Amino acid sequence: MSDFPFEHQELFDAVNDLVPAYQKNKIIEFIKLDTDDETEYDQIGLSLTGEKRETGLIVPTSAPKSSGGSIWSAIKAEIYDYMCTSSRKYSKERKEAGITIKQIITIIATAIASSFHIAVGVVTGAVTVALLSFFKIGKNAWCKINTPE
């Protein structure tokens, strides 16, 4: 997975195809910022999952620290499992030739959605941001920063 090619256009296409309309602009603006600061990814990820409240007229629908734990932490743990380990959970997906960013987002979002009993669309934006952080920061650094305790 370390040789997985990252292309901005492929990520933009995945956002347009997978992410709900109310999250698209925020994510596309964030992609264009071109940052490699992990805390910025965490802030937008927490915002997209509803675990960080933003001031405004829209009331988030998720509950912070739900009974299943933090959605954002679960997303990062799944990406860690997929990208940084050779666990059996994703062995079949890792072996697929020509896997795309869109497919990885879908795989991770589906795993998270089933764990938290929510719709896949609710987490695709946050999964996209977490995956973007993986590619921007780099595999070795991202895996080291996000190693589960």
C-alpha positions as CSV (number, residue, x, y, z in Angstrom):
1,M,0.0,0.0,0.0
2,S,3.0,2.3,0.4
3,D,3.2,2.6,-3.4
4,F,-0.5,3.7,-3.7
5,P,-0.5,6.6,-6.2
6,F,-2.3,9.7,-4.9
7,E,-3.9,12.0,-7.5
8,H,-5.9,15.1,-6.5
9,Q,-8.3,14.7,-9.4
10,E,-9.2,11.2,-8.3
11,L,-9.9,12.5,-4.8
12,F,-12.1,15.3,-6.2
13,D,-14.0,12.8,-8.2
14,A,-14.5,10.6,-5.2
15,V,-15.8,13.6,-3.2
16,N,-18.2,14.5,-5.9
17,D,-19.5,10.9,-6.2
18,L,-19.6,9.9,-2.5
19,V,-19.8,12.8,-0.2
20,P,-23.2,14.3,0.7
21,A,-23.9,17.7,-0.8
22,Y,-23.9,19.5,2.5
23,Q,-20.3,18.5,3.1
24,K,-18.8,18.7,-0.4
25,N,-17.8,22.4,-0.4
26,K,-16.2,22.2,3.0
27,I,-14.1,19.2,2.0
28,I,-13.1,20.6,-1.4
29,E,-12.0,23.9,0.1
30,F,-10.0,21.9,2.7
31,I,-8.3,19.8,-0.1
32,K,-7.3,23.0,-1.8
33,L,-5.6,24.3,1.4
34,D,-2.9,21.6,0.8
35,T,-1.8,21.3,4.4
36,D,0.1,18.5,6.2
37,D,-0.9,19.6,9.7
38,E,-2.5,16.6,11.4
39,T,-4.4,18.8,13.9
40,E,-6.2,20.6,11.0
41,Y,-7.4,17.2,9.7
42,D,-8.5,16.2,13.1
43,Q,-10.5,19.5,13.5
44,I,-12.4,19.1,10.2
45,G,-12.9,15.3,10.8
46,L,-14.4,16.0,14.3
47,S,-16.5,18.7,12.8
48,L,-17.8,16.4,10.0
49,T,-18.7,13.6,12.5
50,G,-20.5,16.1,14.8
51,E,-18.0,15.5,17.6
52,K,-16.8,19.1,17.5
53,R,-19.5,21.7,17.7
54,E,-19.3,24.7,15.4
55,T,-21.2,27.9,16.0
56,G,-23.9,28.6,13.5
57,L,-27.5,28.0,12.6
58,I,-27.2,24.4,11.8
59,V,-27.6,21.9,14.6
60,P,-25.4,18.8,14.2
61,T,-27.3,15.5,14.4
62,S,-24.7,13.3,16.0
63,A,-23.9,12.9,19.6
64,P,-20.3,13.4,20.7
65,K,-18.8,10.4,22.3
66,S,-21.7,8.1,21.5
67,S,-22.0,4.8,23.2
68,G,-19.9,3.2,20.5
69,G,-17.0,5.7,21.1
70,S,-15.7,8.4,18.9
71,I,-16.6,8.1,15.2
72,W,-13.5,10.1,14.2
73,S,-11.2,7.8,16.3
74,A,-12.8,4.8,14.7
75,I,-12.3,6.1,11.2
76,K,-8.6,6.7,12.0
77,A,-8.3,3.2,13.5
78,E,-9.8,1.6,10.4
79,I,-7.5,3.6,8.1
80,Y,-4.6,2.5,10.3
81,D,-5.7,-1.1,10.1
82,Y,-6.1,-0.9,6.3
83,M,-3.0,1.1,5.4
84,C,-0.5,0.5,8.1
85,T,-0.9,-3.2,9.0
86,S,-1.2,-6.5,7.3
87,S,-4.2,-7.6,9.3
88,R,-6.5,-10.3,8.0
89,K,-9.5,-7.9,8.1
90,Y,-8.5,-6.1,4.9
91,S,-6.2,-8.7,3.3
92,K,-8.5,-9.3,0.3
93,E,-8.9,-5.6,-0.4
94,R,-5.2,-5.0,-0.2
95,K,-4.5,-7.7,-2.8
96,E,-6.9,-6.1,-5.4
97,A,-5.0,-4.7,-8.3
98,G,-5.9,-1.2,-9.3
99,I,-7.9,-0.2,-6.2
100,T,-8.9,3.4,-6.3
101,I,-9.2,6.1,-3.6
102,K,-13.0,6.0,-4.1
103,Q,-13.0,2.2,-3.4
104,I,-10.9,2.7,-0.2
105,I,-13.2,5.5,1.0
106,T,-16.2,3.2,0.4
107,I,-14.6,0.2,2.1
108,I,-13.7,2.2,5.3
109,A,-17.0,4.2,5.3
110,T,-18.9,0.9,5.1
111,A,-17.0,-0.6,8.0
112,I,-17.5,2.5,10.2
113,A,-21.2,2.8,9.2
114,S,-21.9,-0.8,10.2
115,S,-20.1,-0.4,13.5
116,F,-22.1,2.7,14.5
117,H,-25.3,1.6,12.8
118,I,-25.5,4.8,10.6
119,A,-25.8,5.4,6.9
120,V,-22.6,5.3,4.9
121,G,-23.1,8.8,3.6
122,V,-22.9,10.2,7.1
123,V,-19.2,9.2,7.4
124,T,-17.9,9.4,3.8
125,G,-16.8,13.0,4.2
126,A,-14.9,12.3,7.4
127,V,-13.3,9.2,5.9
128,T,-12.2,11.2,2.9
129,V,-10.5,13.8,5.1
130,A,-8.8,11.1,7.1
131,L,-7.6,9.4,4.0
132,L,-6.4,12.7,2.6
133,S,-4.3,13.2,5.8
134,F,-2.7,9.8,5.3
135,F,-1.6,10.8,1.8
136,K,-0.5,14.3,2.6
137,I,1.4,13.4,5.7
138,G,2.9,10.3,4.3
139,K,2.5,6.6,5.3
140,N,5.3,6.3,7.7
141,A,4.6,9.6,9.6
142,W,0.8,9.1,9.6
143,C,1.1,5.5,10.9
144,K,3.5,6.6,13.6
145,I,1.3,9.4,14.7
146,N,-1.9,7.3,14.7
147,T,-0.6,4.0,16.2
148,P,-3.3,2.8,18.6
149,E,-2.3,2.8,22.2
